[in-house]
Amino acid sequence: MEDDIQRRERSDKEDSEWAEKHERLASQLLKLRSPGLTIELPGLPATTLYPSIFPDGKLREALETLRCQIECQQNRVLAT
């Protein structure tokens, strides 16, 4: 009985830690996706950061879907 309680507490703690990690990921992706977030190196044109970091459109779509799922689970709606 005691072991079962400890296992459940560990599992709940892990779930909470993963939820926090997902929240940070969603927040960071939202910041990167900002259209105004560009970099400009001397002699090169300005580059939007988000597509530069994630050049694969399918990967960007998967990340955005994940972010939306996380936000939906937290009962928040974001306009992007």
Backbone as a chain_set.jsonl record, in Angstrom:
{"seq": "MEDDIQRRERSDKEDSEWAEKHERLASQLLKLRSPGLTIELPGLPATTLYPSIFPDGKLREALETLRCQIECQQNRVLAT", "coords": {"N": [[0.818, -1.188, 0.0], [1.866, 1.272, 0.867], [3.995, 1.507, -0.959], [2.559, 1.76, -3.322], [1.326, 4.236, -2.994], [3.58, 5.89, -2.925], [4.543, 5.435, -5.522], [2.467, 6.527, -7.037], [2.639, 9.201, -6.198], [5.178, 9.849, -7.2], [4.679, 9.539, -9.918], [2.721, 11.51, -10.31], [4.278, 13.746, -9.759], [6.182, 13.611, -11.842], [4.452, 13.927, -14.031], [3.601, 16.529, -13.564], [6.038, 17.905, -13.844], [6.6, 17.418, -16.564], [4.436, 18.709, -17.735], [5.045, 21.333, -17.081], [7.413, 21.634, -18.563], [6.381, 21.404, -21.155], [4.783, 23.683, -21.209], [6.74, 25.693, -21.069], [8.028, 25.198, -23.512], [5.949, 25.777, -25.336], [5.619, 28.493, -24.819], [8.151, 29.512, -25.554], [8.203, 28.832, -28.281], [6.124, 30.418, -29.179], [7.209, 32.951, -28.812], [9.363, 32.821, -30.631], [7.966, 32.627, -32.998], [7.023, 35.083, -33.5], [6.396, 37.611, -35.838], [8.0, 39.851, -36.005], [10.467, 39.158, -35.083], [13.507, 39.199, -36.057], [16.797, 38.727, -37.445], [19.753, 40.461, -38.364], [22.591, 40.281, -40.105], [25.774, 41.759, -40.767], [26.08, 42.761, -44.111], [24.279, 40.891, -45.043], [20.871, 40.07, -45.89], [17.996, 40.85, -43.808], [16.794, 38.281, -41.684], [14.089, 36.223, -40.887], [13.615, 34.733, -37.808], [12.203, 32.352, -36.904], [11.505, 30.568, -39.222], [14.107, 30.159, -39.99], [15.292, 28.716, -37.957], [13.658, 26.484, -37.9], [13.508, 25.119, -40.671], [12.061, 23.184, -42.08], [8.877, 22.876, -43.234], [6.901, 21.03, -42.473], [7.763, 20.202, -39.966], [7.561, 22.641, -38.584], [4.787, 22.928, -38.702], [4.007, 20.705, -37.174], [5.087, 21.417, -34.679], [3.617, 23.726, -34.152], [1.073, 22.66, -34.023], [1.363, 21.025, -31.778], [1.81, 23.033, -29.884], [-0.667, 24.322, -29.964], [-2.308, 22.255, -29.045], [-1.38, 22.015, -26.438], [-2.049, 24.532, -25.438], [-4.839, 24.374, -25.708], [-5.413, 22.364, -23.901], [-4.986, 23.705, -21.619], [-7.049, 25.356, -21.593], [-6.877, 27.775, -23.006], [-6.978, 30.257, -25.513], [-5.204, 31.257, -28.26], [-4.418, 33.821, -30.519], [-2.829, 33.509, -33.508]], "CA": [[0.0, 0.0, 0.0], [2.782, 2.416, 0.968], [4.709, 1.587, -2.239], [1.613, 2.241, -4.329], [1.16, 5.67, -2.75], [4.818, 6.537, -3.356], [4.57, 5.37, -6.987], [1.509, 7.522, -7.544], [3.189, 10.537, -5.951], [6.262, 10.045, -8.175], [4.051, 9.698, -11.222], [2.103, 12.836, -10.33], [5.37, 14.73, -9.825], [6.703, 13.561, -13.206], [3.436, 14.545, -14.891], [3.652, 17.974, -13.333], [7.283, 18.405, -14.433], [6.453, 17.405, -18.022], [3.481, 19.771, -18.081], [5.8, 22.586, -16.995], [8.318, 21.674, -19.72], [5.564, 21.678, -22.332], [4.379, 25.078, -21.113], [7.895, 26.507, -21.457], [8.21, 25.012, -24.948], [4.906, 26.538, -26.038], [5.925, 29.908, -24.645], [9.323, 29.828, -26.363], [7.817, 28.777, -29.691], [5.309, 31.59, -29.46], [8.129, 34.085, -28.938], [10.115, 32.658, -31.88], [7.072, 32.752, -34.134], [6.701, 36.495, -33.673], [6.855, 38.051, -37.155], [8.999, 40.905, -35.892], [11.718, 38.642, -34.542], [14.448, 38.969, -37.162], [18.201, 39.04, -37.205], [20.379, 41.034, -39.54], [24.041, 40.229, -40.017], [26.374, 42.698, -41.711], [26.223, 42.291, -45.485], [23.251, 39.91, -45.378], [19.521, 40.599, -45.652], [17.343, 40.461, -42.546], [16.25, 36.924, -41.709], [13.113, 35.906, -39.841], [14.242, 33.699, -36.995], [11.46, 31.085, -36.789], [11.754, 29.637, -40.327], [15.539, 29.851, -40.075], [15.575, 27.667, -36.974], [12.881, 25.316, -38.304], [13.275, 25.298, -42.114], [11.109, 22.189, -42.583], [7.503, 23.316, -43.006], [6.139, 19.995, -41.753], [8.173, 20.266, -38.565], [6.924, 23.837, -38.024], [3.363, 22.62, -38.531], [3.884, 19.782, -36.032], [5.352, 22.177, -33.459], [2.489, 24.618, -33.917], [-0.036, 21.806, -33.601], [1.656, 20.667, -30.392], [1.593, 24.221, -29.067], [-2.116, 24.527, -29.889], [-2.859, 21.217, -28.17], [-1.031, 22.372, -25.062], [-2.87, 25.674, -25.06], [-6.222, 23.905, -25.569], [-5.514, 21.598, -22.663], [-4.974, 24.67, -20.523], [-8.242, 26.18, -21.8], [-6.523, 29.103, -23.479], [-7.041, 30.42, -26.954], [-4.253, 32.265, -28.711], [-4.505, 34.206, -31.925], [-1.483, 33.518, -34.095]], "C": [[0.868, 1.26, 0.0], [3.545, 2.613, -0.341], [3.81, 2.146, -3.333], [1.417, 3.757, -4.195], [2.399, 6.427, -3.24], [4.938, 6.54, -4.878], [3.637, 6.414, -7.594], [2.022, 8.945, -7.356], [4.317, 10.845, -6.929], [5.691, 10.3, -9.564], [3.398, 11.076, -11.354], [3.16, 13.932, -10.452], [5.958, 14.776, -11.234], [5.733, 14.213, -14.182], [3.479, 16.065, -14.778], [4.905, 18.587, -13.965], [7.188, 18.458, -15.95], [5.48, 18.483, -18.48], [4.178, 21.126, -18.066], [6.753, 22.726, -18.181], [7.547, 21.996, -20.996], [5.121, 23.137, -22.354], [5.529, 25.996, -21.531], [8.152, 26.412, -22.949], [7.203, 25.845, -25.732], [5.197, 28.031, -25.969], [7.11, 30.324, -25.517], [8.999, 29.803, -27.848], [6.987, 29.991, -30.078], [6.192, 32.822, -29.632], [8.903, 34.015, -30.252], [9.249, 32.934, -33.1], [6.686, 34.206, -34.405], [7.253, 36.999, -35.001], [7.935, 39.121, -37.087], [10.353, 40.423, -35.418], [12.65, 38.263, -35.683], [15.864, 39.257, -36.694], [18.778, 39.592, -38.503], [21.887, 41.058, -39.304], [24.627, 41.192, -41.052], [26.538, 42.065, -43.101], [25.189, 41.268, -45.919], [21.868, 40.526, -45.141], [18.966, 40.112, -44.314], [16.695, 39.094, -42.719], [15.268, 36.748, -40.567], [13.598, 34.661, -39.109], [13.528, 32.354, -37.031], [11.7, 30.136, -37.96], [13.232, 29.307, -40.505], [15.913, 28.716, -39.127], [14.894, 26.364, -37.373], [12.545, 25.428, -39.795], [12.247, 24.319, -42.702], [9.682, 22.595, -42.215], [6.67, 22.312, -42.231], [6.494, 19.985, -40.269], [7.549, 21.488, -37.896], [5.442, 23.583, -37.761], [3.143, 21.708, -37.327], [4.102, 20.521, -34.716], [4.184, 23.096, -33.125], [1.255, 23.832, -33.47], [0.139, 21.402, -32.139], [1.369, 21.846, -29.475], [0.096, 24.481, -28.895], [-2.768, 23.503, -28.967], [-2.585, 21.546, -26.712], [-1.905, 23.523, -24.588], [-4.324, 25.26, -24.849], [-6.417, 23.135, -24.276], [-5.569, 22.532, -21.46], [-6.13, 25.659, -20.658], [-7.914, 27.618, -22.154], [-6.634, 29.129, -24.98], [-6.088, 31.537, -27.318], [-4.507, 32.58, -30.174], [-3.09, 34.267, -32.464], [-1.567, 33.88, -35.554]], "O": [[0.631, 2.191, -0.769], [3.725, 3.745, -0.789], [4.262, 2.922, -4.175], [1.353, 4.466, -5.199], [2.286, 7.468, -3.885], [5.381, 7.528, -5.464], [3.994, 7.096, -8.555], [1.866, 9.792, -8.235], [4.412, 11.962, -7.436], [6.166, 11.173, -10.291], [3.514, 11.726, -12.393], [2.963, 14.921, -11.159], [6.207, 15.858, -11.766], [6.147, 14.967, -15.063], [3.404, 16.782, -15.776], [4.839, 19.666, -14.554], [7.638, 19.424, -16.567], [5.696, 19.105, -19.521], [3.934, 21.967, -18.932], [6.888, 23.814, -18.743], [8.014, 22.778, -21.824], [5.089, 23.757, -23.417], [5.319, 26.964, -22.263], [8.46, 27.415, -23.592], [7.567, 26.537, -26.682], [5.035, 28.746, -26.958], [7.071, 31.378, -26.151], [9.469, 30.659, -28.598], [7.133, 30.527, -31.176], [5.939, 33.647, -30.509], [9.084, 35.035, -30.917], [9.741, 33.418, -34.119], [6.087, 34.51, -35.436], [8.442, 36.839, -35.274], [8.71, 39.273, -38.032], [11.299, 41.208, -35.358], [12.591, 37.151, -36.208], [16.09, 39.934, -35.691], [18.343, 39.231, -39.597], [22.386, 41.76, -38.425], [24.024, 41.41, -42.103], [27.072, 40.963, -43.232], [25.221, 40.818, -47.064], [21.714, 41.401, -44.289], [19.41, 39.102, -43.767], [16.123, 38.79, -43.766], [15.568, 37.079, -39.42], [13.947, 33.659, -39.733], [14.177, 31.317, -37.174], [12.07, 28.986, -37.726], [13.573, 28.288, -41.104], [16.742, 27.867, -39.452], [15.458, 25.281, -37.215], [11.423, 25.791, -40.148], [11.632, 24.616, -43.725], [9.325, 22.65, -41.039], [5.826, 22.695, -41.42], [5.627, 19.783, -39.418], [7.061, 21.394, -36.77], [4.91, 23.978, -36.723], [2.208, 21.908, -36.553], [3.386, 20.281, -33.744], [3.804, 23.232, -31.962], [0.487, 24.301, -32.629], [-0.813, 21.431, -31.36], [0.76, 21.684, -28.418], [-0.354, 24.822, -27.801], [-3.67, 23.836, -28.199], [-3.451, 21.376, -25.854], [-2.437, 23.495, -23.478], [-4.975, 25.736, -23.918], [-7.46, 23.241, -23.632], [-6.127, 22.19, -20.417], [-6.195, 26.661, -19.946], [-8.559, 28.556, -21.686], [-6.405, 28.117, -25.643], [-6.153, 32.631, -26.758], [-4.782, 31.682, -30.97], [-2.249, 34.994, -31.936], [-0.543, 33.943, -36.235]]}, "num_chains": 1, "name": "protein.A"}
